[in-house]
Amino acid sequence: MHAVILAGGRGTRLLPFTASFPKPLVPLGHTPVIEVLIKSLLRQGICDVTLTLGHLAELVQAYFHHRQQLLTRLNLNYVIEAEPTGTAGSLALVEGLDDTFLVMNGDLLTDLDFLSLVRFHKKNGAVLTIATQRRKVKVDLGVLEFDGAARITKYIEKPELSYDVSMGVYVYEPSVLDYIVAGEYLDFPDLVLRLLADRQHVCAYPTDCLWLDIGRPDDYARAQQLIEEHKERFELGVQPDSTV
């Protein structure tokens, strides 16, 4: 199983932490977020990993150059983009994606069972599967509905809405790469729309696992709290069944 970790963004939402520091190396506890994610893959028997890099790529490479003990367990490769090509476009640069493979954002904290995700994907015969979670959004205002004559028809005070959101973890079949043109900028949502327009089978994998997208400073503070509360999940967790 090959895993591609998208780690080339500038991390602008996480400023000032990323002003002169690549986002993948932002620490959770004493360990960079990218290493926490890689260790989660290793515990599940996934050791063939490619990092797609861009902003301050040389610092990420230098970090892993000094993690020789980790590299004895890991087949780590890099793809370095001269210019950003998007969260899907960068896959056109990755070699060897000729079987089912994982893709994930490099700024996640999760204990997702990746192998269960892959089994679900294969069982459902999908070309692409997106790991999802339910999130609630509270609107701290009164929401009005009215008709064409401006007559109020409904008043909802501070409603709470529920959405199924992408976790930034995906399973691909190699056939999806046919929808990605080398050198073209393409973000993941646009790739999904291309697949749906072509009536391809795209699945959602609902899960209630621990998950946090480390996008903003308040997310980062929450991630620090979670890593402290759940150390056993990220260092001493039970290795899932490796049969896919």
Secondary structure, DSSP 8 states (H G I E B T S, - for coil): -EEEEE-----GGGTTTTSSS-GGG-EETTEEHHHHHHHHHHHTT--EEEEEE-TTHHHHHHHHHT-HHHHTT-EEEEEE-SS--HHHHGGGG-S---S-EEEEESSEEE---HHHHHHHHHHTT-SEEEEEEEEEEE--SEEEEE-TT--EEEEEES-EEEEEEEEEEEEE-GGGGGG--TT----HHHHHHHHHHTT--EEEEE--S-EEE--SHHHHHHHHHHHHHTHHHHHS--------
